[in-house]
Amino acid sequence: MGFLSRKSETARLEQVVDALPARVADWTPAQRAQYAAQSDRAMREQNETKESN
């Protein structure tokens, strides 16, 4: 049941994006790395969900 109560990786990606500057050109290397890592996790989560359906 803990699975249902935790935030999805996609929801966390939305939080990461909301915290970033509006222009990608203004992102720091650390921000780019954070976005890339979270985006990868969200993509894997979504692919796993599609494959199980």
mmCIF entry with sequence, helices, sheets and N, C-alpha, C, O atoms, coordinates in Angstrom:
data_MODEL
# 
_entry.id   MODEL 
# 
_entity.id                         1 
_entity.type                       polymer 
_entity.pdbx_number_of_molecules   1 
# 
_entity_poly.entity_id                      1 
_entity_poly.type                           'polypeptide(L)' 
_entity_poly.nstd_linkage                   no 
_entity_poly.nstd_monomer                   no 
_entity_poly.pdbx_seq_one_letter_code       MGFLSRKSETARLEQVVDALPARVADWTPAQRAQYAAQSDRAMREQNETKESN 
_entity_poly.pdbx_seq_one_letter_code_can   MGFLSRKSETARLEQVVDALPARVADWTPAQRAQYAAQSDRAMREQNETKESN 
_entity_poly.pdbx_strand_id                 A 
# 
loop_
_entity_poly_seq.entity_id 
_entity_poly_seq.num 
_entity_poly_seq.mon_id 
_entity_poly_seq.hetero 
1 1  MET n 
1 2  GLY n 
1 3  PHE n 
1 4  LEU n 
1 5  SER n 
1 6  ARG n 
1 7  LYS n 
1 8  SER n 
1 9  GLU n 
1 10 THR n 
1 11 ALA n 
1 12 ARG n 
1 13 LEU n 
1 14 GLU n 
1 15 GLN n 
1 16 VAL n 
1 17 VAL n 
1 18 ASP n 
1 19 ALA n 
1 20 LEU n 
1 21 PRO n 
1 22 ALA n 
1 23 ARG n 
1 24 VAL n 
1 25 ALA n 
1 26 ASP n 
1 27 TRP n 
1 28 THR n 
1 29 PRO n 
1 30 ALA n 
1 31 GLN n 
1 32 ARG n 
1 33 ALA n 
1 34 GLN n 
1 35 TYR n 
1 36 ALA n 
1 37 ALA n 
1 38 GLN n 
1 39 SER n 
1 40 ASP n 
1 41 ARG n 
1 42 ALA n 
1 43 MET n 
1 44 ARG n 
1 45 GLU n 
1 46 GLN n 
1 47 ASN n 
1 48 GLU n 
1 49 THR n 
1 50 LYS n 
1 51 GLU n 
1 52 SER n 
1 53 ASN n 
# 
_struct_asym.id          A 
_struct_asym.entity_id   1 
# 
loop_
_struct_conf.conf_type_id 
_struct_conf.id 
_struct_conf.pdbx_PDB_helix_id 
_struct_conf.beg_label_comp_id 
_struct_conf.beg_label_asym_id 
_struct_conf.beg_label_seq_id 
_struct_conf.pdbx_beg_PDB_ins_code 
_struct_conf.end_label_comp_id 
_struct_conf.end_label_asym_id 
_struct_conf.end_label_seq_id 
_struct_conf.pdbx_end_PDB_ins_code 
_struct_conf.beg_auth_comp_id 
_struct_conf.beg_auth_asym_id 
_struct_conf.beg_auth_seq_id 
_struct_conf.end_auth_comp_id 
_struct_conf.end_auth_asym_id 
_struct_conf.end_auth_seq_id 
_struct_conf.pdbx_PDB_helix_class 
_struct_conf.details 
_struct_conf.pdbx_PDB_helix_length 
HELX_P HELX_P1 AA1 GLY A 2  ? SER A 5  ? GLY A 2  SER A 5  1 ? 4  
HELX_P HELX_P2 AA2 GLU A 9  ? ALA A 19 ? GLU A 9  ALA A 19 1 ? 11 
HELX_P HELX_P3 AA3 VAL A 24 ? ASP A 26 ? VAL A 24 ASP A 26 5 ? 3  
HELX_P HELX_P4 AA4 PRO A 29 ? SER A 52 ? PRO A 29 SER A 52 1 ? 24 
# 
_struct_conf_type.id          HELX_P 
_struct_conf_type.criteria    ? 
_struct_conf_type.reference   ? 
# 
loop_
_atom_site.group_PDB 
_atom_site.id 
_atom_site.type_symbol 
_atom_site.label_atom_id 
_atom_site.label_alt_id 
_atom_site.label_comp_id 
_atom_site.label_asym_id 
_atom_site.label_entity_id 
_atom_site.label_seq_id 
_atom_site.pdbx_PDB_ins_code 
_atom_site.Cartn_x 
_atom_site.Cartn_y 
_atom_site.Cartn_z 
_atom_site.occupancy 
_atom_site.B_iso_or_equiv 
_atom_site.pdbx_formal_charge 
_atom_site.auth_seq_id 
_atom_site.auth_comp_id 
_atom_site.auth_asym_id 
_atom_site.auth_atom_id 
_atom_site.pdbx_PDB_model_num 
ATOM 1   N N  . MET A 1 1  ? 0.816  -1.189 0.000   1.00 0.00 ? 1  MET A N  1 
ATOM 2   C CA . MET A 1 1  ? 0.000  0.000  0.000   1.00 0.00 ? 1  MET A CA 1 
ATOM 3   C C  . MET A 1 1  ? 0.859  1.253  0.000   1.00 0.00 ? 1  MET A C  1 
ATOM 4   O O  . MET A 1 1  ? 0.398  2.305  -0.443  1.00 0.00 ? 1  MET A O  1 
ATOM 5   N N  . GLY A 1 2  ? 2.095  1.174  0.484   1.00 0.00 ? 2  GLY A N  1 
ATOM 6   C CA . GLY A 1 2  ? 2.994  2.313  0.430   1.00 0.00 ? 2  GLY A CA 1 
ATOM 7   C C  . GLY A 1 2  ? 3.237  2.788  -0.988  1.00 0.00 ? 2  GLY A C  1 
ATOM 8   O O  . GLY A 1 2  ? 3.506  3.966  -1.224  1.00 0.00 ? 2  GLY A O  1 
ATOM 9   N N  . PHE A 1 3  ? 3.141  1.856  -1.936  1.00 0.00 ? 3  PHE A N  1 
ATOM 10  C CA . PHE A 1 3  ? 3.320  2.190  -3.348  1.00 0.00 ? 3  PHE A CA 1 
ATOM 11  C C  . PHE A 1 3  ? 2.332  3.261  -3.782  1.00 0.00 ? 3  PHE A C  1 
ATOM 12  O O  . PHE A 1 3  ? 2.697  4.182  -4.512  1.00 0.00 ? 3  PHE A O  1 
ATOM 13  N N  . LEU A 1 4  ? 1.095  3.150  -3.343  1.00 0.00 ? 4  LEU A N  1 
ATOM 14  C CA . LEU A 1 4  ? 0.061  4.095  -3.763  1.00 0.00 ? 4  LEU A CA 1 
ATOM 15  C C  . LEU A 1 4  ? 0.205  5.453  -3.082  1.00 0.00 ? 4  LEU A C  1 
ATOM 16  O O  . LEU A 1 4  ? -0.243 6.464  -3.624  1.00 0.00 ? 4  LEU A O  1 
ATOM 17  N N  . SER A 1 5  ? 0.815  5.489  -1.923  1.00 0.00 ? 5  SER A N  1 
ATOM 18  C CA . SER A 1 5  ? 0.895  6.746  -1.187  1.00 0.00 ? 5  SER A CA 1 
ATOM 19  C C  . SER A 1 5  ? 2.104  7.595  -1.586  1.00 0.00 ? 5  SER A C  1 
ATOM 20  O O  . SER A 1 5  ? 2.124  8.794  -1.308  1.00 0.00 ? 5  SER A O  1 
ATOM 21  N N  . ARG A 1 6  ? 3.095  7.008  -2.222  1.00 0.00 ? 6  ARG A N  1 
ATOM 22  C CA . ARG A 1 6  ? 4.270  7.799  -2.595  1.00 0.00 ? 6  ARG A CA 1 
ATOM 23  C C  . ARG A 1 6  ? 4.004  8.575  -3.884  1.00 0.00 ? 6  ARG A C  1 
ATOM 24  O O  . ARG A 1 6  ? 3.178  8.181  -4.707  1.00 0.00 ? 6  ARG A O  1 
ATOM 25  N N  . LYS A 1 7  ? 4.716  9.673  -4.036  1.00 0.00 ? 7  LYS A N  1 
ATOM 26  C CA . LYS A 1 7  ? 4.554  10.475 -5.251  1.00 0.00 ? 7  LYS A CA 1 
ATOM 27  C C  . LYS A 1 7  ? 5.141  9.747  -6.437  1.00 0.00 ? 7  LYS A C  1 
ATOM 28  O O  . LYS A 1 7  ? 6.166  9.075  -6.330  1.00 0.00 ? 7  LYS A O  1 
ATOM 29  N N  . SER A 1 8  ? 4.484  9.888  -7.557  1.00 0.00 ? 8  SER A N  1 
ATOM 30  C CA . SER A 1 8  ? 5.013  9.264  -8.761  1.00 0.00 ? 8  SER A CA 1 
ATOM 31  C C  . SER A 1 8  ? 6.221  10.065 -9.248  1.00 0.00 ? 8  SER A C  1 
ATOM 32  O O  . SER A 1 8  ? 6.378  11.245 -8.932  1.00 0.00 ? 8  SER A O  1 
ATOM 33  N N  . GLU A 1 9  ? 7.060  9.397  -10.016 1.00 0.00 ? 9  GLU A N  1 
ATOM 34  C CA . GLU A 1 9  ? 8.231  10.069 -10.585 1.00 0.00 ? 9  GLU A CA 1 
ATOM 35  C C  . GLU A 1 9  ? 7.788  11.179 -11.540 1.00 0.00 ? 9  GLU A C  1 
ATOM 36  O O  . GLU A 1 9  ? 8.466  12.197 -11.672 1.00 0.00 ? 9  GLU A O  1 
ATOM 37  N N  . THR A 1 10 ? 6.660  10.978 -12.196 1.00 0.00 ? 10 THR A N  1 
ATOM 38  C CA . THR A 1 10 ? 6.147  12.002 -13.110 1.00 0.00 ? 10 THR A CA 1 
ATOM 39  C C  . THR A 1 10 ? 5.725  13.247 -12.332 1.00 0.00 ? 10 THR A C  1 
ATOM 40  O O  . THR A 1 10 ? 5.963  14.369 -12.779 1.00 0.00 ? 10 THR A O  1 
ATOM 41  N N  . ALA A 1 11 ? 5.103  13.054 -11.175 1.00 0.00 ? 11 ALA A N  1 
ATOM 42  C CA . ALA A 1 11 ? 4.714  14.191 -10.338 1.00 0.00 ? 11 ALA A CA 1 
ATOM 43  C C  . ALA A 1 11 ? 5.953  14.918 -9.822  1.00 0.00 ? 11 ALA A C  1 
ATOM 44  O O  . ALA A 1 11 ? 5.979  16.147 -9.744  1.00 0.00 ? 11 ALA A O  1 
ATOM 45  N N  . ARG A 1 12 ? 6.971  14.146 -9.473  1.00 0.00 ? 12 ARG A N  1 
ATOM 46  C CA . ARG A 1 12 ? 8.221  14.779 -9.016  1.00 0.00 ? 12 ARG A CA 1 
ATOM 47  C C  . ARG A 1 12 ? 8.881  15.561 -10.144 1.00 0.00 ? 12 ARG A C  1 
ATOM 48  O O  . ARG A 1 12 ? 9.477  16.611 -9.909  1.00 0.00 ? 12 ARG A O  1 
ATOM 49  N N  . LEU A 1 13 ? 8.775  15.049 -11.373 1.00 0.00 ? 13 LEU A N  1 
ATOM 50  C CA . LEU A 1 13 ? 9.328  15.774 -12.521 1.00 0.00 ? 13 LEU A CA 1 
ATOM 51  C C  . LEU A 1 13 ? 8.656  17.130 -12.660 1.00 0.00 ? 13 LEU A C  1 
ATOM 52  O O  . LEU A 1 13 ? 9.320  18.127 -12.944 1.00 0.00 ? 13 LEU A O  1 
ATOM 53  N N  . GLU A 1 14 ? 7.355  17.174 -12.465 1.00 0.00 ? 14 GLU A N  1 
ATOM 54  C CA . GLU A 1 14 ? 6.625  18.440 -12.540 1.00 0.00 ? 14 GLU A CA 1 
ATOM 55  C C  . GLU A 1 14 ? 7.151  19.434 -11.504 1.00 0.00 ? 14 GLU A C  1 
ATOM 56  O O  . GLU A 1 14 ? 7.286  20.622 -11.797 1.00 0.00 ? 14 GLU A O  1 
ATOM 57  N N  . GLN A 1 15 ? 7.444  18.959 -10.310 1.00 0.00 ? 15 GLN A N  1 
ATOM 58  C CA . GLN A 1 15 ? 8.007  19.824 -9.271  1.00 0.00 ? 15 GLN A CA 1 
ATOM 59  C C  . GLN A 1 15 ? 9.383  20.336 -9.664  1.00 0.00 ? 15 GLN A C  1 
ATOM 60  O O  . GLN A 1 15 ? 9.700  21.506 -9.448  1.00 0.00 ? 15 GLN A O  1 
ATOM 61  N N  . VAL A 1 16 ? 10.201 19.461 -10.241 1.00 0.00 ? 16 VAL A N  1 
ATOM 62  C CA . VAL A 1 16 ? 11.540 19.868 -10.674 1.00 0.00 ? 16 VAL A CA 1 
ATOM 63  C C  . VAL A 1 16 ? 11.432 20.957 -11.734 1.00 0.00 ? 16 VAL A C  1 
ATOM 64  O O  . VAL A 1 16 ? 12.130 21.969 -11.664 1.00 0.00 ? 16 VAL A O  1 
ATOM 65  N N  . VAL A 1 17 ? 10.563 20.751 -12.711 1.00 0.00 ? 17 VAL A N  1 
ATOM 66  C CA . VAL A 1 17 ? 10.395 21.715 -13.801 1.00 0.00 ? 17 VAL A CA 1 
ATOM 67  C C  . VAL A 1 17 ? 9.884  23.047 -13.257 1.00 0.00 ? 17 VAL A C  1 
ATOM 68  O O  . VAL A 1 17 ? 10.349 24.108 -13.676 1.00 0.00 ? 17 VAL A O  1 
ATOM 69  N N  . ASP A 1 18 ? 8.936  22.998 -12.332 1.00 0.00 ? 18 ASP A N  1 
ATOM 70  C CA . ASP A 1 18 ? 8.389  24.228 -11.756 1.00 0.00 ? 18 ASP A CA 1 
ATOM 71  C C  . ASP A 1 18 ? 9.452  25.047 -11.034 1.00 0.00 ? 18 ASP A C  1 
ATOM 72  O O  . ASP A 1 18 ? 9.355  26.273 -10.974 1.00 0.00 ? 18 ASP A O  1 
ATOM 73  N N  . ALA A 1 19 ? 10.464 24.380 -10.487 1.00 0.00 ? 19 ALA A N  1 
ATOM 74  C CA . ALA A 1 19 ? 11.511 25.071 -9.738  1.00 0.00 ? 19 ALA A CA 1 
ATOM 75  C C  . ALA A 1 19 ? 12.617 25.638 -10.629 1.00 0.00 ? 19 ALA A C  1 
ATOM 76  O O  . ALA A 1 19 ? 13.446 26.421 -10.165 1.00 0.00 ? 19 ALA A O  1 
ATOM 77  N N  . LEU A 1 20 ? 12.634 25.249 -11.905 1.00 0.00 ? 20 LEU A N  1 
ATOM 78  C CA . LEU A 1 20 ? 13.690 25.693 -12.820 1.00 0.00 ? 20 LEU A CA 1 
ATOM 79  C C  . LEU A 1 20 ? 13.362 27.058 -13.436 1.00 0.00 ? 20 LEU A C  1 
ATOM 80  O O  . LEU A 1 20 ? 12.194 27.433 -13.536 1.00 0.00 ? 20 LEU A O  1 
ATOM 81  N N  . PRO A 1 21 ? 14.398 27.796 -13.848 1.00 0.00 ? 21 PRO A N  1 
ATOM 82  C CA . PRO A 1 21 ? 14.158 29.041 -14.582 1.00 0.00 ? 21 PRO A CA 1 
ATOM 83  C C  . PRO A 1 21 ? 13.371 28.754 -15.866 1.00 0.00 ? 21 PRO A C  1 
ATOM 84  O O  . PRO A 1 21 ? 13.461 27.663 -16.428 1.00 0.00 ? 21 PRO A O  1 
ATOM 85  N N  . ALA A 1 22 ? 12.616 29.727 -16.312 1.00 0.00 ? 22 ALA A N  1 
ATOM 86  C CA . ALA A 1 22 ? 11.748 29.549 -17.484 1.00 0.00 ? 22 ALA A CA 1 
ATOM 87  C C  . ALA A 1 22 ? 12.544 29.214 -18.750 1.00 0.00 ? 22 ALA A C  1 
ATOM 88  O O  . ALA A 1 22 ? 12.105 28.410 -19.572 1.00 0.00 ? 22 ALA A O  1 
ATOM 89  N N  . ARG A 1 23 ? 13.705 29.831 -18.899 1.00 0.00 ? 23 ARG A N  1 
ATOM 90  C CA . ARG A 1 23 ? 14.524 29.588 -20.102 1.00 0.00 ? 23 ARG A CA 1 
ATOM 91  C C  . ARG A 1 23 ? 15.565 28.523 -19.813 1.00 0.00 ? 23 ARG A C  1 
ATOM 92  O O  . ARG A 1 23 ? 16.313 28.625 -18.841 1.00 0.00 ? 23 ARG A O  1 
ATOM 93  N N  . VAL A 1 24 ? 15.614 27.505 -20.654 1.00 0.00 ? 24 VAL A N  1 
ATOM 94  C CA . VAL A 1 24 ? 16.594 26.428 -20.488 1.00 0.00 ? 24 VAL A CA 1 
ATOM 95  C C  . VAL A 1 24 ? 18.012 26.985 -20.513 1.00 0.00 ? 24 VAL A C  1 
ATOM 96  O O  . VAL A 1 24 ? 18.895 26.467 -19.829 1.00 0.00 ? 24 VAL A O  1 
ATOM 97  N N  . ALA A 1 25 ? 18.233 28.023 -21.287 1.00 0.00 ? 25 ALA A N  1 
ATOM 98  C CA . ALA A 1 25 ? 19.568 28.633 -21.381 1.00 0.00 ? 25 ALA A CA 1 
ATOM 99  C C  . ALA A 1 25 ? 20.042 29.178 -20.029 1.00 0.00 ? 25 ALA A C  1 
ATOM 100 O O  . ALA A 1 25 ? 21.241 29.364 -19.825 1.00 0.00 ? 25 ALA A O  1 
ATOM 101 N N  . ASP A 1 26 ? 19.116 29.432 -19.115 1.00 0.00 ? 26 ASP A N  1 
ATOM 102 C CA . ASP A 1 26 ? 19.463 29.961 -17.793 1.00 0.00 ? 26 ASP A CA 1 
ATOM 103 C C  . ASP A 1 26 ? 19.714 28.868 -16.754 1.00 0.00 ? 26 ASP A C  1 
ATOM 104 O O  . ASP A 1 26 ? 20.072 29.174 -15.617 1.00 0.00 ? 26 ASP A O  1 
ATOM 105 N N  . TRP A 1 27 ? 19.532 27.600 -17.127 1.00 0.00 ? 27 TRP A N  1 
ATOM 106 C CA . TRP A 1 27 ? 19.744 26.507 -16.183 1.00 0.00 ? 27 TRP A CA 1 
ATOM 107 C C  . TRP A 1 27 ? 21.229 26.317 -15.931 1.00 0.00 ? 27 TRP A C  1 
ATOM 108 O O  . TRP A 1 27 ? 22.050 26.454 -16.838 1.00 0.00 ? 27 TRP A O  1 
ATOM 109 N N  . THR A 1 28 ? 21.561 26.004 -14.696 1.00 0.00 ? 28 THR A N  1 
ATOM 110 C CA . THR A 1 28 ? 22.946 25.689 -14.350 1.00 0.00 ? 28 THR A CA 1 
ATOM 111 C C  . THR A 1 28 ? 23.211 24.227 -14.740 1.00 0.00 ? 28 THR A C  1 
ATOM 112 O O  . THR A 1 28 ? 22.268 23.466 -14.955 1.00 0.00 ? 28 THR A O  1 
ATOM 113 N N  . PRO A 1 29 ? 24.476 23.837 -14.829 1.00 0.00 ? 29 PRO A N  1 
ATOM 114 C CA . PRO A 1 29 ? 24.770 22.424 -15.113 1.00 0.00 ? 29 PRO A CA 1 
ATOM 115 C C  . PRO A 1 29 ? 24.132 21.482 -14.084 1.00 0.00 ? 29 PRO A C  1 
ATOM 116 O O  . PRO A 1 29 ? 23.678 20.396 -14.444 1.00 0.00 ? 29 PRO A O  1 
ATOM 117 N N  . ALA A 1 30 ? 24.093 21.880 -12.828 1.00 0.00 ? 30 ALA A N  1 
ATOM 118 C CA . ALA A 1 30 ? 23.469 21.044 -11.796 1.00 0.00 ? 30 ALA A CA 1 
ATOM 119 C C  . ALA A 1 30 ? 21.964 20.915 -12.034 1.00 0.00 ? 30 ALA A C  1 
ATOM 120 O O  . ALA A 1 30 ? 21.395 19.840 -11.847 1.00 0.00 ? 30 ALA A O  1 
ATOM 121 N N  . GLN A 1 31 ? 21.325 22.004 -12.443 1.00 0.00 ? 31 GLN A N  1 
ATOM 122 C CA . GLN A 1 31 ? 19.892 21.958 -12.733 1.00 0.00 ? 31 GLN A CA 1 
ATOM 123 C C  . GLN A 1 31 ? 19.606 21.080 -13.942 1.00 0.00 ? 31 GLN A C  1 
ATOM 124 O O  . GLN A 1 31 ? 18.624 20.337 -13.957 1.00 0.00 ? 31 GLN A O  1 
ATOM 125 N N  . ARG A 1 32 ? 20.460 21.165 -14.953 1.00 0.00 ? 32 ARG A N  1 
ATOM 126 C CA . ARG A 1 32 ? 20.294 20.305 -16.133 1.00 0.00 ? 32 ARG A CA 1 
ATOM 127 C C  . ARG A 1 32 ? 20.419 18.841 -15.743 1.00 0.00 ? 32 ARG A C  1 
ATOM 128 O O  . ARG A 1 32 ? 19.645 18.006 -16.211 1.00 0.00 ? 32 ARG A O  1 
ATOM 129 N N  . ALA A 1 33 ? 21.377 18.525 -14.899 1.00 0.00 ? 33 ALA A N  1 
ATOM 130 C CA . ALA A 1 33 ? 21.578 17.148 -14.452 1.00 0.00 ? 33 ALA A CA 1 
ATOM 131 C C  . ALA A 1 33 ? 20.382 16.666 -13.631 1.00 0.00 ? 33 ALA A C  1 
ATOM 132 O O  . ALA A 1 33 ? 19.939 15.528 -13.783 1.00 0.00 ? 33 ALA A O  1 
ATOM 133 N N  . GLN A 1 34 ? 19.866 17.526 -12.768 1.00 0.00 ? 34 GLN A N  1 
ATOM 134 C CA . GLN A 1 34 ? 18.701 17.168 -11.960 1.00 0.00 ? 34 GLN A CA 1 
ATOM 135 C C  . GLN A 1 34 ? 17.491 16.894 -12.856 1.00 0.00 ? 34 GLN A C  1 
ATOM 136 O O  . GLN A 1 34 ? 16.770 15.918 -12.650 1.00 0.00 ? 34 GLN A O  1 
ATOM 137 N N  . TYR A 1 35 ? 17.275 17.748 -13.839 1.00 0.00 ? 35 TYR A N  1 
ATOM 138 C CA . TYR A 1 35 ? 16.159 17.563 -14.766 1.00 0.00 ? 35 TYR A CA 1 
ATOM 139 C C  . TYR A 1 35 ? 16.325 16.259 -15.553 1.00 0.00 ? 35 TYR A C  1 
ATOM 140 O O  . TYR A 1 35 ? 15.373 15.490 -15.689 1.00 0.00 ? 35 TYR A O  1 
ATOM 141 N N  . ALA A 1 36 ? 17.516 16.015 -16.061 1.00 0.00 ? 36 ALA A N  1 
ATOM 142 C CA . ALA A 1 36 ? 17.759 14.820 -16.869 1.00 0.00 ? 36 ALA A CA 1 
ATOM 143 C C  . ALA A 1 36 ? 17.530 13.554 -16.049 1.00 0.00 ? 36 ALA A C  1 
ATOM 144 O O  . ALA A 1 36 ? 16.910 12.609 -16.534 1.00 0.00 ? 36 ALA A O  1 
ATOM 145 N N  . ALA A 1 37 ? 18.020 13.526 -14.824 1.00 0.00 ? 37 ALA A N  1 
ATOM 146 C CA . ALA A 1 37 ? 17.860 12.349 -13.979 1.00 0.00 ? 37 ALA A CA 1 
ATOM 147 C C  . ALA A 1 37 ? 16.389 12.096 -13.661 1.00 0.00 ? 37 ALA A C  1 
ATOM 148 O O  . ALA A 1 37 ? 15.921 10.960 -13.743 1.00 0.00 ? 37 ALA A O  1 
ATOM 149 N N  . GLN A 1 38 ? 15.660 13.156 -13.298 1.00 0.00 ? 38 GLN A N  1 
ATOM 150 C CA . GLN A 1 38 ? 14.252 12.977 -12.955 1.00 0.00 ? 38 GLN A CA 1 
ATOM 151 C C  . GLN A 1 38 ? 13.428 12.619 -14.188 1.00 0.00 ? 38 GLN A C  1 
ATOM 152 O O  . GLN A 1 38 ? 12.497 11.818 -14.103 1.00 0.00 ? 38 GLN A O  1 
ATOM 153 N N  . SER A 1 39 ? 13.764 13.203 -15.321 1.00 0.00 ? 39 SER A N  1 
ATOM 154 C CA . SER A 1 39 ? 13.068 12.893 -16.560 1.00 0.00 ? 39 SER A CA 1 
ATOM 155 C C  . SER A 1 39 ? 13.249 11.422 -16.924 1.00 0.00 ? 39 SER A C  1 
ATOM 156 O O  . SER A 1 39 ? 12.301 10.765 -17.353 1.00 0.00 ? 39 SER A O  1 
ATOM 157 N N  . ASP A 1 40 ? 14.460 10.909 -16.755 1.00 0.00 ? 40 ASP A N  1 
ATOM 158 C CA . ASP A 1 40 ? 14.729 9.494  -17.036 1.00 0.00 ? 40 ASP A CA 1 
ATOM 159 C C  . ASP A 1 40 ? 13.914 8.586  -16.119 1.00 0.00 ? 40 ASP A C  1 
ATOM 160 O O  . ASP A 1 40 ? 13.358 7.583  -16.568 1.00 0.00 ? 40 ASP A O  1 
ATOM 161 N N  . ARG A 1 41 ? 13.842 8.940  -14.821 1.00 0.00 ? 41 ARG A N  1 
ATOM 162 C CA . ARG A 1 41 ? 13.062 8.127  -13.887 1.00 0.00 ? 41 ARG A CA 1 
ATOM 163 C C  . ARG A 1 41 ? 11.581 8.138  -14.259 1.00 0.00 ? 41 ARG A C  1 
ATOM 164 O O  . ARG A 1 41 ? 10.922 7.099  -14.215 1.00 0.00 ? 41 ARG A O  1 
ATOM 165 N N  . ALA A 1 42 ? 11.060 9.300  -14.622 1.00 0.00 ? 42 ALA A N  1 
ATOM 166 C CA . ALA A 1 42 ? 9.647  9.406  -15.001 1.00 0.00 ? 42 ALA A CA 1 
ATOM 167 C C  . ALA A 1 42 ? 9.373  8.608  -16.276 1.00 0.00 ? 42 ALA A C  1 
ATOM 168 O O  . ALA A 1 42 ? 8.334  7.957  -16.387 1.00 0.00 ? 42 ALA A O  1 
ATOM 169 N N  . MET A 1 43 ? 10.287 8.656  -17.225 1.00 0.00 ? 43 MET A N  1 
ATOM 170 C CA . MET A 1 43 ? 10.099 7.917  -18.469 1.00 0.00 ? 43 MET A CA 1 
ATOM 171 C C  . MET A 1 43 ? 10.076 6.403  -18.194 1.00 0.00 ? 43 MET A C  1 
ATOM 172 O O  . MET A 1 43 ? 9.237  5.684  -18.738 1.00 0.00 ? 43 MET A O  1 
ATOM 173 N N  . ARG A 1 44 ? 10.992 5.931  -17.355 1.00 0.00 ? 44 ARG A N  1 
ATOM 174 C CA . ARG A 1 44 ? 11.011 4.506  -17.010 1.00 0.00 ? 44 ARG A CA 1 
ATOM 175 C C  . ARG A 1 44 ? 9.704  4.110  -16.311 1.00 0.00 ? 44 ARG A C  1 
ATOM 176 O O  . ARG A 1 44 ? 9.134  3.054  -16.588 1.00 0.00 ? 44 ARG A O  1 
ATOM 177 N N  . GLU A 1 45 ? 9.246  4.967  -15.412 1.00 0.00 ? 45 GLU A N  1 
ATOM 178 C CA . GLU A 1 45 ? 7.995  4.687  -14.708 1.00 0.00 ? 45 GLU A CA 1 
ATOM 179 C C  . GLU A 1 45 ? 6.827  4.587  -15.704 1.00 0.00 ? 45 GLU A C  1 
ATOM 180 O O  . GLU A 1 45 ? 6.014  3.667  -15.620 1.00 0.00 ? 45 GLU A O  1 
ATOM 181 N N  . GLN A 1 46 ? 6.752  5.520  -16.625 1.00 0.00 ? 46 GLN A N  1 
ATOM 182 C CA . GLN A 1 46 ? 5.665  5.509  -17.591 1.00 0.00 ? 46 GLN A CA 1 
ATOM 183 C C  . GLN A 1 46 ? 5.754  4.305  -18.522 1.00 0.00 ? 46 GLN A C  1 
ATOM 184 O O  . GLN A 1 46 ? 4.728  3.727  -18.879 1.00 0.00 ? 46 GLN A O  1 
ATOM 185 N N  . ASN A 1 47 ? 6.956  3.922  -18.916 1.00 0.00 ? 47 ASN A N  1 
ATOM 186 C CA . ASN A 1 47 ? 7.124  2.752  -19.788 1.00 0.00 ? 47 ASN A CA 1 
ATOM 187 C C  . ASN A 1 47 ? 6.719  1.470  -19.062 1.00 0.00 ? 47 ASN A C  1 
ATOM 188 O O  . ASN A 1 47 ? 6.115  0.586  -19.671 1.00 0.00 ? 47 ASN A O  1 
ATOM 189 N N  . GLU A 1 48 ? 7.040  1.354  -17.780 1.00 0.00 ? 48 GLU A N  1 
ATOM 190 C CA . GLU A 1 48 ? 6.661  0.188  -17.006 1.00 0.00 ? 48 GLU A CA 1 
ATOM 191 C C  . GLU A 1 48 ? 5.140  0.117  -16.894 1.00 0.00 ? 48 GLU A C  1 
ATOM 192 O O  . GLU A 1 48 ? 4.566  -0.969 -16.970 1.00 0.00 ? 48 GLU A O  1 
ATOM 193 N N  . THR A 1 49 ? 4.491  1.247  -16.718 1.00 0.00 ? 49 THR A N  1 
ATOM 194 C CA . THR A 1 49 ? 3.039  1.285  -16.598 1.00 0.00 ? 49 THR A CA 1 
ATOM 195 C C  . THR A 1 49 ? 2.390  0.853  -17.907 1.00 0.00 ? 49 THR A C  1 
ATOM 196 O O  . THR A 1 49 ? 1.420  0.094  -17.889 1.00 0.00 ? 49 THR A O  1 
ATOM 197 N N  . LYS A 1 50 ? 2.900  1.316  -19.029 1.00 0.00 ? 50 LYS A N  1 
ATOM 198 C CA . LYS A 1 50 ? 2.340  0.956  -20.338 1.00 0.00 ? 50 LYS A CA 1 
ATOM 199 C C  . LYS A 1 50 ? 2.516  -0.530 -20.619 1.00 0.00 ? 50 LYS A C  1 
ATOM 200 O O  . LYS A 1 50 ? 1.617  -1.173 -21.161 1.00 0.00 ? 50 LYS A O  1 
ATOM 201 N N  . GLU A 1 51 ? 3.674  -1.076 -20.251 1.00 0.00 ? 51 GLU A N  1 
ATOM 202 C CA . GLU A 1 51 ? 3.942  -2.477 -20.534 1.00 0.00 ? 51 GLU A CA 1 
ATOM 203 C C  . GLU A 1 51 ? 3.079  -3.398 -19.682 1.00 0.00 ? 51 GLU A C  1 
ATOM 204 O O  . GLU A 1 51 ? 2.764  -4.511 -20.104 1.00 0.00 ? 51 GLU A O  1 
ATOM 205 N N  . SER A 1 52 ? 2.698  -2.960 -18.511 1.00 0.00 ? 52 SER A N  1 
ATOM 206 C CA . SER A 1 52 ? 1.894  -3.815 -17.631 1.00 0.00 ? 52 SER A CA 1 
ATOM 207 C C  . SER A 1 52 ? 0.420  -3.789 -18.008 1.00 0.00 ? 52 SER A C  1 
ATOM 208 O O  . SER A 1 52 ? -0.341 -4.640 -17.546 1.00 0.00 ? 52 SER A O  1 
ATOM 209 N N  . ASN A 1 53 ? 0.000  -2.847 -18.826 1.00 0.00 ? 53 ASN A N  1 
ATOM 210 C CA . ASN A 1 53 ? -1.417 -2.768 -19.231 1.00 0.00 ? 53 ASN A CA 1 
ATOM 211 C C  . ASN A 1 53 ? -1.695 -3.657 -20.403 1.00 0.00 ? 53 ASN A C  1 
ATOM 212 O O  . ASN A 1 53 ? -2.830 -3.718 -20.877 1.00 0.00 ? 53 ASN A O  1 
# 
